[in-house]
């Protein structure tokens, strides 16, 4: 049995990242890296129109050619997303030799990390992983969570963040400050998570029925 995965959210702003491949799958990974603020280099002989447009706009650096070990010089994180498994493995092995985190897409044995299924609501991110056992199950759970979480929850999280900063700025360290910070996590929760509201409503109704039967 292998070791458990270490869950983490990594800050990639201004970090140099490499994507080998520029097809449809690679395009989605490139978009995720850019969304996180990474400095992205792409190595590929050909690219989708989306990737070409990003290169033309100067948002990525596109090296038109085959992967070379030197492409990993100074790289923080790498993704191998070509249609050739031998190329993806070569990228992973070279990255591993250099102690660079690398993911070979859809090839769990050649991954130093996995991409989770992610639910996003503004600043709120919920990542789901099955440790490579069943990405389809992770996606199913993501869909179920997306149905559960109201779209306004992102605004709620931002509001909590503002209130938290105000409390930290105005209250000295104390039990009272701790209580105020903890209470923020429950303010307005039921309005944004319908299943919790329904469960509390059922519990309230049940308690009322019990009291009336006494």
PyMOL commands that set and color helices and strands:
alter all, ss='L'
color gray80, all
select helices_A, chain A and resi 24-35+49-56+69-72+85-97+108-110+135-148+153-170+175-184+189-192+194-213
alter helices_A, ss='H'
color red, helices_A
select strands_A, chain A and resi 16-20+39-43+60-63+77-80+101-104+117-121+124-128
alter strands_A, ss='S'
color yellow, strands_A
deselect
rebuild
show_as cartoon
